Amino acid sequence: MKVAVIGAGVAGLSAALNFAGAGHAVTVYEASNRPGGLASGFKDPTWDWELERFYHHWFATDTDIINLIDEIGQREKLFFPTPVTSIYIDGTIYPATPLWKNLFLPISLISKIRYALSGVYLRFTKNWQALEKVTAHDWIVKMMGQEVYRVVWEPLLIGKFGKYHQEVNMAWMWARLHKRSVKLGYFEGGFQAFNQALCDYVGNLGADIKFNTPVQKITSQADQTLMVQTPDGMQTFNRVLSTTSPGLLRKLVTQLPANYLARLQNLKSMGAVVLILALKHRLTQGHYWINLPKSGELPFLALVEHTHYISPEHYAGDHIIYCGDYLEPDHPYFSMSQAELLNLFLPALTKFNPEFRPDWVRTSWLFRETYAQPVPPVNHSANIPPLATPLPGLYWASMSQVYPWDRGTNYAVEIGRRVARLMMQDYKK
Ligand SMILES: Cc1cc2nc3c(=O)[nH]c(=O)nc-3n(C[C@H](O)[C@H](O)[C@H](O)COP(=O)(O)OP(=O)(O)OC[C@H]3O[C@@H](n4cnc5c(N)ncnc54)[C@H](O)[C@@H]3O)c2cc1C
């Protein structure tokens, strides 16, 4: 089989590993100049390690990616610190890990009891199908109460899903709680070092990985082969796998039937905007991740002090802060300049440390992606398009098909390898 994979993100590379490992001729086309997609990194010239453009960690339950790391001979590079995740409530930061710290949240005793009992239920039930029939908002308000919803969960839901926060189903929340671990995994050298190791491994198996080569069009031909067009010309394949967003798939393949195109259009998602600061001093007292409320008080919804997770020694002593938000692609943050966002965000940092001054900022970076977080509404399992598209030979595997789990590199590995197995089986028929 001659197969093309569009995208050298974690899903595309994982699929390519299976294809090349089984002896198929695989070409991976990647628009950017490096592997890793949303999980890719960048490096300040003074640093030893690369840093993710968007904050990243693994859970101890992420077995697909942990097994893959083993398989490519990189297990000794994986390590699991135990950083502190917290919630900002009315000007105070409350640690929420380890779990018993939730007992100290500023909510009534009855709310604490309802929160704990519902949390235990969610941790142990496996019946997510029942939970996808109801919104997270309705389930949490009913079972845990209005106060727990407002203080603990509403900030998280608004932070991730903006105007869709009351539409997200409870299976999504269940999956998050079910898979969460207190220890969070990281890779020596950063996620980019993992992406590169995976890319090298796949290349050594014989895959041809072409960077700076955006696919412009995919066309089905009369003899059932597929033509892939890039700025370098046209190539013909027996099978093509796209790992792009639903929006890009619609643009690349105009021959898809109208009802399928409409299905793709119905898949909702949020974009992400992240301003990264390299500070000369630490900002918070040991908090890795702080969920923030949407109150108008703060101009972003997550504050991540990466160097309370991974030591600043790998970043030439810089203290690294992500100010992040999930937003719709037409939000002003997607068109504002970095200087404008700095002006907006920096004054808010005094809320986390009154001594903070703008001259603490050594340098900063801005990263934005319009496709960053799929939105799963009620009964979402019925909306998800299958991996085989209606166009013969064309397959699609993306974050929008990861469910009920929240998207993540672990599930990119799982879906990438699953679609590769399916494509190889179908080809034999
Ligand atoms: C803010 C944020 C935080 C996250 N945090 C975590 C986390 O903590 N842990 C975790 O595991 N995951 C996290 N994720 C999710 C994780 O990054 C993704 O689930 C995963 O990287 C998706 O991989 P993918 O291969 O499916 O897609 P992508 O990474 O999007 O890969 C698609 C690839 O296709 C390429 N491409 C696009 N168009 C073309 C074209 N026309 N031609 C050729 N190539 C093209 C892109 O450049 C990209 O490399 C986070 C994501 C975001 C945005």
The ligand as an SDF file (V2000), in Angstrom:
LIG
                    3D

 53 58  0  0  0  0  0  0  0  0999 V2000
   -3.8020   24.8220   24.9540 C   0  0  0  0  0  0  0  0  0  0  0  0
   -3.6310   23.3430   24.7860 C   0  0  0  0  0  0  0  0  0  0  0  0
   -3.2420   22.5770   25.8690 C   0  0  0  0  0  0  0  0  0  0  0  0
   -3.0970   21.1950   25.7260 C   0  0  0  0  0  0  0  0  0  0  0  0
   -2.6760   20.4800   26.8060 N   0  0  0  0  0  0  0  0  0  0  0  0
   -2.4270   19.1570   26.6460 C   0  0  0  0  0  0  0  0  0  0  0  0
   -1.8540   18.4090   27.7000 C   0  0  0  0  0  0  0  0  0  0  0  0
   -1.6110   18.9300   28.7890 O   0  0  0  0  0  0  0  0  0  0  0  0
   -1.5920   17.0950   27.4810 N   0  0  0  0  0  0  0  0  0  0  0  0
   -1.8410   16.4790   26.2990 C   0  0  0  0  0  0  0  0  0  0  0  0
   -1.5340   15.2950   26.1400 O   0  0  0  0  0  0  0  0  0  0  0  0
   -2.4140   17.1560   25.2890 N   0  0  0  0  0  0  0  0  0  0  0  0
   -2.7110   18.4680   25.4360 C   0  0  0  0  0  0  0  0  0  0  0  0
   -3.2500   19.1860   24.4020 N   0  0  0  0  0  0  0  0  0  0  0  0
   -3.8000   18.4660   23.2470 C   0  0  0  0  0  0  0  0  0  0  0  0
   -2.7750   17.9310   22.3060 C   0  0  0  0  0  0  0  0  0  0  0  0
   -1.8340   18.9080   21.9340 O   0  0  0  0  0  0  0  0  0  0  0  0
   -3.5120   17.4220   21.0640 C   0  0  0  0  0  0  0  0  0  0  0  0
   -4.5790   16.5770   21.4480 O   0  0  0  0  0  0  0  0  0  0  0  0
   -2.6110   16.6280   20.1180 C   0  0  0  0  0  0  0  0  0  0  0  0
   -1.3840   17.2650   19.9470 O   0  0  0  0  0  0  0  0  0  0  0  0
   -3.3540   16.4750   18.7990 C   0  0  0  0  0  0  0  0  0  0  0  0
   -2.5290   15.7990   17.8910 O   0  0  0  0  0  0  0  0  0  0  0  0
   -2.9980   15.5920   16.4020 P   0  0  0  0  0  0  0  0  0  0  0  0
   -1.8990   14.9310   15.7000 O   0  0  0  0  0  0  0  0  0  0  0  0
   -4.3480   14.9700   16.4000 O   0  0  0  0  0  0  0  0  0  0  0  0
   -3.2680   17.0580   15.8110 O   0  0  0  0  0  0  0  0  0  0  0  0
   -2.2480   18.2510   15.5860 P   0  0  0  0  0  0  0  0  0  0  0  0
   -1.2750   18.3310   16.6630 O   0  0  0  0  0  0  0  0  0  0  0  0
   -3.1200   19.4460   15.3240 O   0  0  0  0  0  0  0  0  0  0  0  0
   -1.4820   17.8390   14.2490 O   0  0  0  0  0  0  0  0  0  0  0  0
   -1.9520   18.1410   12.9670 C   0  0  0  0  0  0  0  0  0  0  0  0
   -0.7400   18.4480   12.1120 C   0  0  0  0  0  0  0  0  0  0  0  0
   -1.1800   18.6890   10.7800 O   0  0  0  0  0  0  0  0  0  0  0  0
   -0.3960   19.7320   10.2390 C   0  0  0  0  0  0  0  0  0  0  0  0
   -1.1370   20.3080    9.1160 N   0  0  0  0  0  0  0  0  0  0  0  0
   -2.2090   21.1250    9.1560 C   0  0  0  0  0  0  0  0  0  0  0  0
   -2.5920   21.4410    7.9020 N   0  0  0  0  0  0  0  0  0  0  0  0
   -1.7690   20.7990    7.0660 C   0  0  0  0  0  0  0  0  0  0  0  0
   -1.6740   20.7150    5.6380 C   0  0  0  0  0  0  0  0  0  0  0  0
   -2.5250   21.3680    4.8230 N   0  0  0  0  0  0  0  0  0  0  0  0
   -0.6910   19.9570    5.1060 N   0  0  0  0  0  0  0  0  0  0  0  0
    0.1900   19.2850    5.8970 C   0  0  0  0  0  0  0  0  0  0  0  0
    0.1410   19.3350    7.2300 N   0  0  0  0  0  0  0  0  0  0  0  0
   -0.8340   20.0700    7.8250 C   0  0  0  0  0  0  0  0  0  0  0  0
   -0.2310   20.6790   11.4040 C   0  0  0  0  0  0  0  0  0  0  0  0
    0.8660   21.5500   11.1870 O   0  0  0  0  0  0  0  0  0  0  0  0
    0.0100   19.7050   12.5540 C   0  0  0  0  0  0  0  0  0  0  0  0
    1.3760   19.3970   12.6990 O   0  0  0  0  0  0  0  0  0  0  0  0
   -3.3720   20.5650   24.5000 C   0  0  0  0  0  0  0  0  0  0  0  0
   -3.7420   21.3430   23.3940 C   0  0  0  0  0  0  0  0  0  0  0  0
   -3.8760   22.7140   23.5250 C   0  0  0  0  0  0  0  0  0  0  0  0
   -4.2740   23.5320   22.3450 C   0  0  0  0  0  0  0  0  0  0  0  0
  1  2  1  0
  2  3  1  0
  2 52  2  0
  3  4  2  0
  4  5  1  0
  4 50  1  0
  5  6  2  0
  6  7  1  0
  6 13  1  0
  7  8  2  0
  7  9  1  0
  9 10  1  0
 10 11  2  0
 10 12  1  0
 12 13  2  0
 13 14  1  0
 14 15  1  0
 14 50  1  0
 15 16  1  0
 16 17  1  0
 16 18  1  0
 18 19  1  0
 18 20  1  0
 20 21  1  0
 20 22  1  0
 22 23  1  0
 23 24  1  0
 24 25  2  0
 24 26  1  0
 24 27  1  0
 27 28  1  0
 28 29  2  0
 28 30  1  0
 28 31  1  0
 31 32  1  0
 32 33  1  0
 33 34  1  0
 33 48  1  0
 34 35  1  0
 35 36  1  0
 35 46  1  0
 36 37  1  0
 36 45  1  0
 37 38  2  0
 38 39  1  0
 39 40  1  0
 39 45  2  0
 40 41  1  0
 40 42  2  0
 42 43  1  0
 43 44  2  0
 44 45  1  0
 46 47  1  0
 46 48  1  0
 48 49  1  0
 50 51  2  0
 51 52  1  0
 52 53  1  0
M  END
$$$$
